[in-house]
Amino acid sequence: MQRASDHRYGRFAPRLRAGVLALGLLLGGCITQTYQRGYVIPEGALDQIPLGASQEQVLIVLGTPSTVATISGEVFYYISQRTEQTSFLPQQETARRVVAVYFDRNRKVQRLADYGIKDGKIFDYVSRTTPSGGEQQSIVGFFGKVFHF
């Protein structure tokens, strides 16, 4: 028995149905997954840490840092990265963040920095500046290599 649509499209009807089915399977199979690695800072948490806050207060608000540096004073680093993967395609980085909490000799917050990548350069979202060389850029670069930023 011949379908009405087969009559309309003639000998191309089976190929047309197969093509529509393949397209539907291809589009229906596109699933995007998001992966979060590292420490995710809760919304508004940085606002709860004023300059001069104690190290204990930082630990209460932000929790244990991803790593600590003691190069020239103590610094807590909170590091995270977000990637997405659609079906069989490779993962693509969508966001990265390194929050640095700098302490003075009395273990009080001296400065906060929220580093991300903007246009391929390290960018401090708190002060809205790009660091110009020196120690901090190399430590953030180190974390980038470790976490594949």
N, CA, C and O atoms as CSV, one atom per row, in Angstrom:
chain,resi,resn,atom,element,x,y,z
A,1,MET,N,N,0.830,-1.176,0.000
A,1,MET,CA,C,0.000,0.000,0.000
A,1,MET,C,C,0.879,1.245,0.000
A,1,MET,O,O,1.857,1.336,0.741
A,2,GLN,N,N,0.520,2.169,-0.818
A,2,GLN,CA,C,1.321,3.376,-0.965
A,2,GLN,C,C,0.683,4.519,-0.182
A,2,GLN,O,O,-0.532,4.719,-0.217
A,3,ARG,N,N,1.555,5.284,0.546
A,3,ARG,CA,C,1.084,6.437,1.311
A,3,ARG,C,C,0.854,7.627,0.399
A,3,ARG,O,O,1.414,7.721,-0.693
A,4,ALA,N,N,0.010,8.538,0.880
A,4,ALA,CA,C,-0.252,9.755,0.107
A,4,ALA,C,C,1.015,10.578,-0.036
A,4,ALA,O,O,1.264,11.173,-1.085
A,5,SER,N,N,1.835,10.614,1.046
A,5,SER,CA,C,3.066,11.394,0.978
A,5,SER,C,C,4.049,10.780,-0.005
A,5,SER,O,O,4.803,11.501,-0.659
A,6,ASP,N,N,4.049,9.426,-0.119
A,6,ASP,CA,C,4.919,8.773,-1.095
A,6,ASP,C,C,4.537,9.197,-2.501
A,6,ASP,O,O,5.406,9.409,-3.346
A,7,HIS,N,N,3.244,9.321,-2.755
A,7,HIS,CA,C,2.776,9.728,-4.068
A,7,HIS,C,C,3.218,11.157,-4.382
A,7,HIS,O,O,3.606,11.461,-5.510
A,8,ARG,N,N,3.156,12.024,-3.381
A,8,ARG,CA,C,3.504,13.425,-3.580
A,8,ARG,C,C,5.001,13.584,-3.875
A,8,ARG,O,O,5.377,14.366,-4.748
A,9,TYR,N,N,5.866,12.841,-3.146
A,9,TYR,CA,C,7.312,12.997,-3.309
A,9,TYR,C,C,7.937,11.901,-4.160
A,9,TYR,O,O,9.142,11.917,-4.412
A,10,GLY,N,N,7.147,10.983,-4.589
A,10,GLY,CA,C,7.605,9.939,-5.493
A,10,GLY,C,C,8.685,9.066,-4.886
A,10,GLY,O,O,8.561,8.613,-3.748
A,11,ARG,N,N,9.718,8.835,-5.626
A,11,ARG,CA,C,10.780,7.910,-5.197
A,11,ARG,C,C,11.659,8.480,-4.092
A,11,ARG,O,O,12.443,7.737,-3.503
A,12,PHE,N,N,11.556,9.792,-3.787
A,12,PHE,CA,C,12.376,10.404,-2.749
A,12,PHE,C,C,11.770,10.280,-1.352
A,12,PHE,O,O,12.429,10.630,-0.373
A,13,ALA,N,N,10.551,9.799,-1.233
A,13,ALA,CA,C,9.858,9.724,0.053
A,13,ALA,C,C,10.636,8.925,1.102
A,13,ALA,O,O,10.789,9.418,2.220
A,14,PRO,N,N,11.133,7.725,0.807
A,14,PRO,CA,C,11.885,6.986,1.842
A,14,PRO,C,C,13.148,7.727,2.289
A,14,PRO,O,O,13.484,7.719,3.474
A,15,ARG,N,N,13.836,8.354,1.364
A,15,ARG,CA,C,15.052,9.116,1.720
A,15,ARG,C,C,14.703,10.344,2.559
A,15,ARG,O,O,15.421,10.691,3.497
A,16,LEU,N,N,13.607,10.988,2.217
A,16,LEU,CA,C,13.164,12.159,2.965
A,16,LEU,C,C,12.816,11.775,4.396
A,16,LEU,O,O,13.207,12.463,5.339
A,17,ARG,N,N,12.082,10.676,4.561
A,17,ARG,CA,C,11.739,10.210,5.915
A,17,ARG,C,C,13.002,9.853,6.695
A,17,ARG,O,O,13.100,10.185,7.877
A,18,ALA,N,N,13.951,9.198,6.076
A,18,ALA,CA,C,15.199,8.817,6.741
A,18,ALA,C,C,15.999,10.054,7.127
A,18,ALA,O,O,16.593,10.092,8.205
A,19,GLY,N,N,16.023,11.058,6.268
A,19,GLY,CA,C,16.741,12.293,6.568
A,19,GLY,C,C,16.115,13.055,7.725
A,19,GLY,O,O,16.827,13.571,8.586
A,20,VAL,N,N,14.782,13.132,7.753
A,20,VAL,CA,C,14.094,13.812,8.844
A,20,VAL,C,C,14.323,13.065,10.148
A,20,VAL,O,O,14.539,13.690,11.186
A,21,LEU,N,N,14.281,11.745,10.112
A,21,LEU,CA,C,14.530,10.925,11.303
A,21,LEU,C,C,15.967,11.132,11.806
A,21,LEU,O,O,16.180,11.295,13.007
A,22,ALA,N,N,16.941,11.126,10.906
A,22,ALA,CA,C,18.342,11.323,11.297
A,22,ALA,C,C,18.545,12.714,11.894
A,22,ALA,O,O,19.257,12.868,12.886
A,23,LEU,N,N,17.923,13.722,11.294
A,23,LEU,CA,C,18.041,15.078,11.814
A,23,LEU,C,C,17.421,15.184,13.202
A,23,LEU,O,O,17.975,15.832,14.091
A,24,GLY,N,N,16.276,14.550,13.381
A,24,GLY,CA,C,15.625,14.544,14.692
A,24,GLY,C,C,16.472,13.863,15.749
A,24,GLY,O,O,16.578,14.350,16.875
A,25,LEU,N,N,17.078,12.737,15.390
A,25,LEU,CA,C,17.954,12.035,16.340
A,25,LEU,C,C,19.189,12.864,16.661
A,25,LEU,O,O,19.622,12.911,17.813
A,26,LEU,N,N,19.751,13.509,15.669
A,26,LEU,CA,C,20.939,14.336,15.879
A,26,LEU,C,C,20.638,15.513,16.793
A,26,LEU,O,O,21.381,15.770,17.740
A,27,LEU,N,N,19.559,16.228,16.519
A,27,LEU,CA,C,19.208,17.386,17.333
A,27,LEU,C,C,18.707,16.977,18.708
A,27,LEU,O,O,18.984,17.657,19.697
A,28,GLY,N,N,17.988,15.898,18.780
A,28,GLY,CA,C,17.471,15.427,20.062
A,28,GLY,C,C,18.564,14.875,20.955
A,28,GLY,O,O,18.398,14.826,22.174
A,29,GLY,N,N,19.670,14.462,20.378
A,29,GLY,CA,C,20.766,13.885,21.147
A,29,GLY,C,C,21.749,14.910,21.676
A,29,GLY,O,O,22.703,14.536,22.359
A,30,CYS,N,N,21.553,16.181,21.389
A,30,CYS,CA,C,22.463,17.229,21.858
A,30,CYS,C,C,22.143,17.573,23.306
A,30,CYS,O,O,21.184,18.292,23.587
A,31,ILE,N,N,22.936,17.066,24.198
A,31,ILE,CA,C,22.761,17.317,25.624
A,31,ILE,C,C,23.975,18.093,26.105
A,31,ILE,O,O,25.113,17.689,25.870
A,32,THR,N,N,23.728,19.205,26.778
A,32,THR,CA,C,24.820,20.007,27.320
A,32,THR,C,C,24.902,19.789,28.825
A,32,THR,O,O,23.917,19.937,29.548
A,33,GLN,N,N,26.092,19.437,29.276
A,33,GLN,CA,C,26.335,19.239,30.695
A,33,GLN,C,C,27.313,20.304,31.179
A,33,GLN,O,O,28.244,20.680,30.467
A,34,THR,N,N,27.088,20.786,32.409
A,34,THR,CA,C,27.967,21.780,33.016
A,34,THR,C,C,28.733,21.127,34.145
A,34,THR,O,O,28.159,20.409,34.964
A,35,TYR,N,N,30.035,21.376,34.188
A,35,TYR,CA,C,30.897,20.831,35.229
A,35,TYR,C,C,31.504,21.981,36.018
A,35,TYR,O,O,32.036,22.928,35.441
A,36,GLN,N,N,31.423,21.893,37.323
A,36,GLN,CA,C,32.000,22.901,38.209
A,36,GLN,C,C,33.125,22.250,39.000
A,36,GLN,O,O,32.913,21.244,39.677
A,37,ARG,N,N,34.315,22.822,38.915
A,37,ARG,CA,C,35.457,22.309,39.665
A,37,ARG,C,C,35.940,23.385,40.622
A,37,ARG,O,O,35.903,24.575,40.313
A,38,GLY,N,N,36.389,22.950,41.783
A,38,GLY,CA,C,36.952,23.891,42.726
A,38,GLY,C,C,35.919,24.449,43.679
A,38,GLY,O,O,34.842,23.883,43.863
A,39,TYR,N,N,36.270,25.573,44.279
A,39,TYR,CA,C,35.459,26.182,45.323
A,39,TYR,C,C,34.494,27.199,44.724
A,39,TYR,O,O,34.920,28.114,44.020
A,40,VAL,N,N,33.208,27.051,44.992
A,40,VAL,CA,C,32.209,28.006,44.522
A,40,VAL,C,C,31.862,28.937,45.680
A,40,VAL,O,O,31.339,28.498,46.704
A,41,ILE,N,N,32.153,30.215,45.513
A,41,ILE,CA,C,31.880,31.195,46.565
A,41,ILE,C,C,30.404,31.564,46.522
A,41,ILE,O,O,29.889,31.947,45.472
A,42,PRO,N,N,29.721,31.450,47.658
A,42,PRO,CA,C,28.296,31.804,47.685
A,42,PRO,C,C,28.066,33.270,47.329
A,42,PRO,O,O,28.896,34.130,47.622
A,43,GLU,N,N,26.935,33.539,46.695
A,43,GLU,CA,C,26.565,34.900,46.310
A,43,GLU,C,C,26.558,35.819,47.530
A,43,GLU,O,O,25.943,35.495,48.546
A,44,GLY,N,N,27.233,36.953,47.438
A,44,GLY,CA,C,27.252,37.940,48.510
A,44,GLY,C,C,28.254,37.665,49.611
A,44,GLY,O,O,28.377,38.462,50.541
A,45,ALA,N,N,28.980,36.546,49.529
A,45,ALA,CA,C,29.925,36.199,50.597
A,45,ALA,C,C,31.069,37.204,50.697
A,45,ALA,O,O,31.491,37.542,51.803
A,46,LEU,N,N,31.578,37.687,49.562
A,46,LEU,CA,C,32.692,38.641,49.602
A,46,LEU,C,C,32.281,39.959,50.238
A,46,LEU,O,O,33.118,40.659,50.808
A,47,ASP,N,N,31.004,40.305,50.148
A,47,ASP,CA,C,30.512,41.541,50.769
A,47,ASP,C,C,30.536,41.446,52.294
A,47,ASP,O,O,30.493,42.468,52.979
A,48,GLN,N,N,30.604,40.226,52.828
A,48,GLN,CA,C,30.608,40.021,54.271
A,48,GLN,C,C,32.011,40.083,54.874
A,48,GLN,O,O,32.190,39.901,56.078
A,49,ILE,N,N,32.998,40.341,54.021
A,49,ILE,CA,C,34.386,40.393,54.500
A,49,ILE,C,C,34.925,41.809,54.306
A,49,ILE,O,O,35.439,42.127,53.233
A,50,PRO,N,N,34.816,42.664,55.325
A,50,PRO,CA,C,35.344,44.030,55.208
A,50,PRO,C,C,36.862,44.028,55.391
A,50,PRO,O,O,37.420,43.083,55.949
A,51,LEU,N,N,37.520,45.068,54.928
A,51,LEU,CA,C,38.945,45.222,55.197
A,51,LEU,C,C,39.128,45.288,56.705
A,51,LEU,O,O,38.346,45.939,57.398
A,52,GLY,N,N,40.147,44.624,57.212
A,52,GLY,CA,C,40.386,44.576,58.646
A,52,GLY,C,C,39.735,43.390,59.339
A,52,GLY,O,O,39.934,43.200,60.539
A,53,ALA,N,N,38.958,42.585,58.614
A,53,ALA,CA,C,38.340,41.398,59.207
A,53,ALA,C,C,39.424,40.392,59.577
A,53,ALA,O,O,40.491,40.363,58.965
A,54,SER,N,N,39.147,39.579,60.568
A,54,SER,CA,C,40.136,38.590,61.020
A,54,SER,C,C,40.163,37.386,60.082
A,54,SER,O,O,39.233,37.142,59.313
A,55,GLN,N,N,41.254,36.653,60.175
A,55,GLN,CA,C,41.395,35.435,59.394
A,55,GLN,C,C,40.301,34.434,59.766
A,55,GLN,O,O,39.789,33.723,58.902
A,56,GLU,N,N,39.947,34.381,61.035
A,56,GLU,CA,C,38.898,33.467,61.493
A,56,GLU,C,C,37.558,33.825,60.852
A,56,GLU,O,O,36.791,32.941,60.469
A,57,GLN,N,N,37.280,35.125,60.737
A,57,GLN,CA,C,36.028,35.569,60.121
A,57,GLN,C,C,35.985,35.137,58.645
A,57,GLN,O,O,34.942,34.715,58.145
A,58,VAL,N,N,37.115,35.248,57.966
A,58,VAL,CA,C,37.187,34.817,56.565
A,58,VAL,C,C,36.899,33.321,56.472
A,58,VAL,O,O,36.151,32.886,55.596
A,59,LEU,N,N,37.483,32.541,57.360
A,59,LEU,CA,C,37.247,31.092,57.350
A,59,LEU,C,C,35.785,30.760,57.632
A,59,LEU,O,O,35.246,29.814,57.059
A,60,ILE,N,N,35.146,31.521,58.500
A,60,ILE,CA,C,33.731,31.278,58.805
A,60,ILE,C,C,32.861,31.584,57.583
A,60,ILE,O,O,31.950,30.824,57.257
A,61,VAL,N,N,33.147,32.692,56.919
A,61,VAL,CA,C,32.319,33.122,55.779
A,61,VAL,C,C,32.610,32.304,54.522
A,61,VAL,O,O,31.685,31.836,53.859
A,62,LEU,N,N,33.894,32.130,54.192
A,62,LEU,CA,C,34.265,31.482,52.933
A,62,LEU,C,C,34.637,30.009,53.070
A,62,LEU,O,O,34.620,29.272,52.084
A,63,GLY,N,N,34.969,29.581,54.270
A,63,GLY,CA,C,35.393,28.199,54.444
A,63,GLY,C,C,36.877,28.039,54.181
A,63,GLY,O,O,37.607,29.020,54.038
A,64,THR,N,N,37.308,26.811,54.120
A,64,THR,CA,C,38.720,26.483,53.904
A,64,THR,C,C,39.134,26.859,52.484
A,64,THR,O,O,38.445,26.501,51.529
A,65,PRO,N,N,40.254,27.579,52.329
A,65,PRO,CA,C,40.692,27.967,50.983
A,65,PRO,C,C,41.201,26.774,50.175
A,65,PRO,O,O,41.564,25.737,50.732
A,66,SER,N,N,41.219,26.943,48.857
A,66,SER,CA,C,41.763,25.912,47.967
A,66,SER,C,C,43.246,25.712,48.238
A,66,SER,O,O,43.748,24.589,48.223
A,67,THR,N,N,43.943,26.827,48.488
A,67,THR,CA,C,45.364,26.775,48.818
A,67,THR,C,C,45.741,28.066,49.558
A,67,THR,O,O,45.012,29.057,49.523
A,68,VAL,N,N,46.884,28.025,50.220
A,68,VAL,CA,C,47.379,29.170,50.982
A,68,VAL,C,C,48.806,29.457,50.537
A,68,VAL,O,O,49.596,28.537,50.328
A,69,ALA,N,N,49.131,30.740,50.392
A,69,ALA,CA,C,50.496,31.140,50.041
A,69,ALA,C,C,51.053,31.996,51.176
A,69,ALA,O,O,50.326,32.752,51.821
A,70,THR,N,N,52.345,31.860,51.401
A,70,THR,CA,C,53.006,32.654,52.441
A,70,THR,C,C,54.249,33.327,51.886
A,70,THR,O,O,55.237,33.490,52.602
A,71,ILE,N,N,54.213,33.719,50.626
A,71,ILE,CA,C,55.383,34.295,49.955
A,71,ILE,C,C,55.768,35.633,50.577
A,71,ILE,O,O,56.901,35.800,51.028
A,72,SER,N,N,54.854,36.573,50.606
A,72,SER,CA,C,55.122,37.868,51.241
A,72,SER,C,C,53.870,38.245,52.025
A,72,SER,O,O,53.100,39.114,51.615
A,73,GLY,N,N,53.682,37.580,53.151
A,73,GLY,CA,C,52.433,37.701,53.889
A,73,GLY,C,C,51.549,36.525,53.523
A,73,GLY,O,O,51.830,35.800,52.569
A,74,GLU,N,N,50.500,36.342,54.270
A,74,GLU,CA,C,49.647,35.194,54.011
A,74,GLU,C,C,48.510,35.564,53.067
A,74,GLU,O,O,47.934,36.648,53.164
A,75,VAL,N,N,48.197,34.653,52.154
A,75,VAL,CA,C,47.130,34.851,51.183
A,75,VAL,C,C,46.313,33.566,51.103
A,75,VAL,O,O,46.872,32.477,50.976
A,76,PHE,N,N,44.983,33.695,51.178
A,76,PHE,CA,C,44.083,32.573,50.949
A,76,PHE,C,C,43.607,32.658,49.502
A,76,PHE,O,O,43.217,33.730,49.039
A,77,TYR,N,N,43.638,31.526,48.782
A,77,TYR,CA,C,43.142,31.475,47.409
A,77,TYR,C,C,41.965,30.518,47.335
A,77,TYR,O,O,42.036,29.386,47.813
A,78,TYR,N,N,40.885,30.986,46.730
A,78,TYR,CA,C,39.694,30.177,46.473
A,78,TYR,C,C,39.567,30.079,44.953
A,78,TYR,O,O,39.354,31.088,44.280
A,79,ILE,N,N,39.696,28.870,44.415
A,79,ILE,CA,C,39.845,28.676,42.973
A,79,ILE,C,C,38.690,27.846,42.423
A,79,ILE,O,O,38.308,26.834,43.011
A,80,SER,N,N,38.134,28.282,41.285
A,80,SER,CA,C,37.070,27.499,40.640
A,80,SER,C,C,37.135,27.652,39.127
A,80,SER,O,O,37.720,28.595,38.594
A,81,GLN,N,N,36.511,26.686,38.454
A,81,GLN,CA,C,36.448,26.684,36.998
A,81,GLN,C,C,35.137,26.016,36.586
A,81,GLN,O,O,34.722,25.024,37.186
A,82,ARG,N,N,34.488,26.565,35.559
A,82,ARG,CA,C,33.264,25.970,35.038
A,82,ARG,C,C,33.472,25.651,33.562
A,82,ARG,O,O,33.968,26.481,32.801
A,83,THR,N,N,33.086,24.435,33.164
A,83,THR,CA,C,33.166,24.030,31.767
A,83,THR,C,C,31.827,23.459,31.335
A,83,THR,O,O,31.021,23.041,32.166
A,84,GLU,N,N,31.597,23.445,30.026
A,84,GLU,CA,C,30.397,22.844,29.462
A,84,GLU,C,C,30.803,21.888,28.368
A,84,GLU,O,O,31.797,22.096,27.672
A,85,GLN,N,N,30.018,20.835,28.225
A,85,GLN,CA,C,30.261,19.865,27.169
A,85,GLN,C,C,28.927,19.517,26.525
A,85,GLN,O,O,27.977,19.142,27.213
A,86,THR,N,N,28.861,19.641,25.216
A,86,THR,CA,C,27.665,19.288,24.467
A,86,THR,C,C,27.908,17.972,23.756
A,86,THR,O,O,28.799,17.849,22.915
A,87,SER,N,N,27.092,16.991,24.115
A,87,SER,CA,C,27.151,15.645,23.552
A,87,SER,C,C,28.576,15.124,23.480
A,87,SER,O,O,29.239,14.982,24.508
A,88,PHE,N,N,29.044,14.842,22.290
A,88,PHE,CA,C,30.358,14.235,22.092
A,88,PHE,C,C,31.459,15.259,21.858
A,88,PHE,O,O,32.617,14.882,21.678
A,89,LEU,N,N,31.125,16.540,21.856
A,89,LEU,CA,C,32.130,17.581,21.617
A,89,LEU,C,C,33.032,17.738,22.840
A,89,LEU,O,O,32.634,17.369,23.945
A,90,PRO,N,N,34.239,18.277,22.665
A,90,PRO,CA,C,35.132,18.475,23.822
A,90,PRO,C,C,34.590,19.546,24.773
A,90,PRO,O,O,33.809,20.411,24.376
A,91,GLN,N,N,35.018,19.469,26.026
A,91,GLN,CA,C,34.610,20.461,27.023
A,91,GLN,C,C,35.177,21.833,26.657
A,91,GLN,O,O,36.286,21.946,26.135
A,92,GLN,N,N,34.390,22.868,26.944
A,92,GLN,CA,C,34.850,24.240,26.731
A,92,GLN,C,C,34.715,25.003,28.034
A,92,GLN,O,O,33.684,24.937,28.703
A,93,GLU,N,N,35.759,25.724,28.385
A,93,GLU,CA,C,35.737,26.517,29.611
A,93,GLU,C,C,34.820,27.714,29.420
A,93,GLU,O,O,34.933,28.442,28.434
A,94,THR,N,N,33.901,27.915,30.377
A,94,THR,CA,C,32.975,29.043,30.305
A,94,THR,C,C,33.277,30.095,31.366
A,94,THR,O,O,32.898,31.255,31.207
A,95,ALA,N,N,33.957,29.706,32.450
A,95,ALA,CA,C,34.292,30.677,33.498
A,95,ALA,C,C,35.428,30.129,34.348
A,95,ALA,O,O,35.572,28.918,34.519
A,96,ARG,N,N,36.225,31.040,34.872
A,96,ARG,CA,C,37.247,30.684,35.846
A,96,ARG,C,C,37.391,31.827,36.820
A,96,ARG,O,O,37.182,32.991,36.480
A,97,ARG,N,N,37.752,31.473,38.038
A,97,ARG,CA,C,37.793,32.485,39.088
A,97,ARG,C,C,38.823,32.112,40.137
A,97,ARG,O,O,38.887,30.966,40.580
A,98,VAL,N,N,39.629,33.091,40.530
A,98,VAL,CA,C,40.562,32.944,41.639
A,98,VAL,C,C,40.319,34.146,42.558
A,98,VAL,O,O,40.614,35.286,42.200
A,99,VAL,N,N,39.780,33.870,43.739
A,99,VAL,CA,C,39.576,34.924,44.728
A,99,VAL,C,C,40.753,34.858,45.689
A,99,VAL,O,O,41.029,33.810,46.272
A,100,ALA,N,N,41.448,35.986,45.852
A,100,ALA,CA,C,42.600,36.062,46.747
A,100,ALA,C,C,42.258,36.989,47.910
A,100,ALA,O,O,41.796,38.113,47.711
A,101,VAL,N,N,42.495,36.496,49.130
A,101,VAL,CA,C,42.288,37.303,50.334
A,101,VAL,C,C,43.666,37.514,50.942
A,101,VAL,O,O,44.292,36.567,51.418
A,102,TYR,N,N,44.143,38.769,50.925
A,102,TYR,CA,C,45.471,39.126,51.421
A,102,TYR,C,C,45.372,39.571,52.880
A,102,TYR,O,O,44.483,40.340,53.246
A,103,PHE,N,N,46.291,39.082,53.701
A,103,PHE,CA,C,46.307,39.434,55.122
A,103,PHE,C,C,47.582,40.210,55.456
A,103,PHE,O,O,48.625,40.002,54.836
A,104,ASP,N,N,47.487,41.109,56.445
A,104,ASP,CA,C,48.668,41.810,56.932
A,104,ASP,C,C,49.341,40.957,58.017
A,104,ASP,O,O,48.932,39.821,58.262
A,105,ARG,N,N,50.364,41.506,58.658
A,105,ARG,CA,C,51.110,40.746,59.677
A,105,ARG,C,C,50.260,40.376,60.887
A,105,ARG,O,O,50.571,39.411,61.585
A,106,ASN,N,N,49.195,41.125,61.146
A,106,ASN,CA,C,48.305,40.847,62.275
A,106,ASN,C,C,47.168,39.898,61.902
A,106,ASN,O,O,46.233,39.702,62.678
A,107,ARG,N,N,47.257,39.309,60.702
A,107,ARG,CA,C,46.247,38.382,60.181
A,107,ARG,C,C,44.879,39.026,60.020
A,107,ARG,O,O,43.847,38.410,60.287
A,108,LYS,N,N,44.892,40.275,59.580
A,108,LYS,CA,C,43.671,41.013,59.260
A,108,LYS,C,C,43.623,41.206,57.745
A,108,LYS,O,O,44.660,41.346,57.097
A,109,VAL,N,N,42.414,41.213,57.187
A,109,VAL,CA,C,42.265,41.366,55.735
A,109,VAL,C,C,42.813,42.716,55.305
A,109,VAL,O,O,42.375,43.765,55.777
A,110,GLN,N,N,43.770,42.664,54.408
A,110,GLN,CA,C,44.405,43.866,53.874
A,110,GLN,C,C,43.783,44.238,52.523
A,110,GLN,O,O,43.612,45.415,52.205
A,111,ARG,N,N,43.447,43.197,51.729
A,111,ARG,CA,C,42.924,43.435,50.382
A,111,ARG,C,C,42.229,42.177,49.880
A,111,ARG,O,O,42.631,41.063,50.217
A,112,LEU,N,N,41.186,42.356,49.074
A,112,LEU,CA,C,40.500,41.265,48.385
A,112,LEU,C,C,40.685,41.448,46.889
A,112,LEU,O,O,40.631,42.572,46.389
A,113,ALA,N,N,40.900,40.368,46.179
A,113,ALA,CA,C,40.989,40.425,44.720
A,113,ALA,C,C,40.189,39.257,44.152
A,113,ALA,O,O,40.258,38.139,44.661
A,114,ASP,N,N,39.440,39.525,43.107
A,114,ASP,CA,C,38.593,38.518,42.469
A,114,ASP,C,C,39.050,38.406,41.024
A,114,ASP,O,O,38.588,39.160,40.168
A,115,TYR,N,N,39.959,37.467,40.742
A,115,TYR,CA,C,40.567,37.348,39.427
A,115,TYR,C,C,39.775,36.397,38.544
A,115,TYR,O,O,39.313,35.344,38.983
A,116,GLY,N,N,39.633,36.797,37.297
A,116,GLY,CA,C,39.023,35.953,36.277
A,116,GLY,C,C,39.786,36.170,34.998
A,116,GLY,O,O,40.830,36.822,34.988
A,117,ILE,N,N,39.276,35.633,33.936
A,117,ILE,CA,C,39.910,35.838,32.638
A,117,ILE,C,C,38.942,36.633,31.768
A,117,ILE,O,O,37.807,36.219,31.535
A,118,LYS,N,N,39.410,37.765,31.302
A,118,LYS,CA,C,38.607,38.604,30.424
A,118,LYS,C,C,39.454,38.875,29.188
A,118,LYS,O,O,40.526,39.473,29.273
A,119,ASP,N,N,38.964,38.433,28.058
A,119,ASP,CA,C,39.690,38.603,26.796
A,119,ASP,C,C,41.089,38.002,26.855
A,119,ASP,O,O,42.022,38.540,26.257
A,120,GLY,N,N,41.241,36.891,27.571
A,120,GLY,CA,C,42.513,36.190,27.608
A,120,GLY,C,C,43.533,36.775,28.551
A,120,GLY,O,O,44.676,36.319,28.558
A,121,LYS,N,N,43.171,37.779,29.361
A,121,LYS,CA,C,44.105,38.385,30.303
A,121,LYS,C,C,43.569,38.252,31.710
A,121,LYS,O,O,42.357,38.217,31.920
A,122,ILE,N,N,44.470,38.177,32.675
A,122,ILE,CA,C,44.052,38.118,34.076
A,122,ILE,C,C,43.410,39.448,34.419
A,122,ILE,O,O,43.955,40.504,34.097
A,123,PHE,N,N,42.256,39.406,35.069
A,123,PHE,CA,C,41.474,40.606,35.324
A,123,PHE,C,C,40.930,40.555,36.733
A,123,PHE,O,O,40.323,39.559,37.128
A,124,ASP,N,N,41.137,41.623,37.504
A,124,ASP,CA,C,40.648,41.701,38.882
A,124,ASP,C,C,39.274,42.360,38.855
A,124,ASP,O,O,39.159,43.555,38.580
A,125,TYR,N,N,38.218,41.570,39.144
A,125,TYR,CA,C,36.856,42.072,39.070
A,125,TYR,C,C,36.504,43.021,40.210
A,125,TYR,O,O,35.521,43.757,40.114
A,126,VAL,N,N,37.292,43.018,41.290
A,126,VAL,CA,C,37.029,43.923,42.394
A,126,VAL,C,C,37.516,45.325,42.045
A,126,VAL,O,O,36.757,46.291,42.125
A,127,SER,N,N,38.792,45.432,41.656
A,127,SER,CA,C,39.341,46.753,41.348
A,127,SER,C,C,39.195,47.119,39.875
A,127,SER,O,O,39.514,48.241,39.482
A,128,ARG,N,N,38.715,46.180,39.056
A,128,ARG,CA,C,38.523,46.371,37.626
A,128,ARG,C,C,39.830,46.748,36.925
A,128,ARG,O,O,39.841,47.591,36.028
A,129,THR,N,N,40.930,46.116,37.342
A,129,THR,CA,C,42.230,46.378,36.728
A,129,THR,C,C,42.868,45.068,36.293
A,129,THR,O,O,42.510,43.990,36.767
A,130,THR,N,N,43.813,45.189,35.387
A,130,THR,CA,C,44.609,44.055,34.956
A,130,THR,C,C,45.982,44.189,35.585
A,130,THR,O,O,46.653,45.200,35.380
A,131,PRO,N,N,46.424,43.174,36.363
A,131,PRO,CA,C,47.744,43.275,36.999
A,131,PRO,C,C,48.848,43.448,35.958
A,131,PRO,O,O,48.769,42.892,34.863
A,132,SER,N,N,49.866,44.213,36.302
A,132,SER,CA,C,50.969,44.452,35.372
A,132,SER,C,C,52.227,43.785,35.892
A,132,SER,O,O,53.074,44.429,36.512
A,133,GLY,N,N,52.344,42.491,35.636
A,133,GLY,CA,C,53.536,41.751,36.007
A,133,GLY,C,C,53.689,41.572,37.496
A,133,GLY,O,O,52.843,42.003,38.279
A,134,GLY,N,N,54.776,40.930,37.881
A,134,GLY,CA,C,55.070,40.786,39.300
A,134,GLY,C,C,54.593,39.472,39.871
A,134,GLY,O,O,54.164,38.567,39.154
A,135,GLU,N,N,54.682,39.398,41.174
A,135,GLU,CA,C,54.443,38.176,41.919
A,135,GLU,C,C,53.026,37.627,41.774
A,135,GLU,O,O,52.856,36.428,41.553
A,136,GLN,N,N,52.012,38.471,41.892
A,136,GLN,CA,C,50.632,37.983,41.866
A,136,GLN,C,C,50.285,37.350,40.529
A,136,GLN,O,O,49.644,36.300,40.481
A,137,GLN,N,N,50.705,37.983,39.452
A,137,GLN,CA,C,50.376,37.433,38.150
A,137,GLN,C,C,51.003,36.053,37.976
A,137,GLN,O,O,50.385,35.170,37.380
A,138,SER,N,N,52.205,35.852,38.481
A,138,SER,CA,C,52.840,34.552,38.319
A,138,SER,C,C,52.141,33.481,39.155
A,138,SER,O,O,52.068,32.330,38.724
A,139,ILE,N,N,51.630,33.825,40.329
A,139,ILE,CA,C,50.939,32.834,41.154
A,139,ILE,C,C,49.597,32.479,40.529
A,139,ILE,O,O,49.201,31.314,40.553
A,140,VAL,N,N,48.886,33.461,39.969
A,140,VAL,CA,C,47.629,33.181,39.282
A,140,VAL,C,C,47.907,32.365,38.026
A,140,VAL,O,O,47.151,31.453,37.692
A,141,GLY,N,N,48.991,32.692,37.332
A,141,GLY,CA,C,49.384,31.901,36.168
A,141,GLY,C,C,49.693,30.469,36.547
A,141,GLY,O,O,49.362,29.541,35.810
A,142,PHE,N,N,50.328,30.284,37.699
A,142,PHE,CA,C,50.612,28.939,38.190
A,142,PHE,C,C,49.318,28.168,38.401
A,142,PHE,O,O,49.197,27.018,37.979
A,143,PHE,N,N,48.333,28.814,39.067
A,143,PHE,CA,C,47.057,28.141,39.290
A,143,PHE,C,C,46.367,27.834,37.969
A,143,PHE,O,O,45.706,26.804,37.832
A,144,GLY,N,N,46.520,28.725,37.004
A,144,GLY,CA,C,45.938,28.474,35.686
A,144,GLY,C,C,46.485,27.228,35.047
A,144,GLY,O,O,45.748,26.468,34.418
A,145,LYS,N,N,47.790,27.010,35.207
A,145,LYS,CA,C,48.406,25.809,34.653
A,145,LYS,C,C,47.968,24.557,35.399
A,145,LYS,O,O,47.729,23.515,34.789
A,146,VAL,N,N,47.864,24.663,36.714
A,146,VAL,CA,C,47.458,23.518,37.517
A,146,VAL,C,C,46.030,23.114,37.206
A,146,VAL,O,O,45.733,21.925,37.094
A,147,PHE,N,N,45.132,24.099,37.063
A,147,PHE,CA,C,43.718,23.831,36.839
A,147,PHE,C,C,43.347,23.938,35.371
A,147,PHE,O,O,42.163,23.966,35.036
A,148,HIS,N,N,44.341,23.998,34.485
A,148,HIS,CA,C,44.148,24.044,33.039
A,148,HIS,C,C,43.285,25.214,32.615
A,148,HIS,O,O,42.373,25.044,31.806
A,149,PHE,N,N,43.555,26.412,33.147
A,149,PHE,CA,C,42.789,27.603,32.775
A,149,PHE,C,C,43.132,28.008,31.387
A,149,PHE,O,O,42.594,28.992,30.880
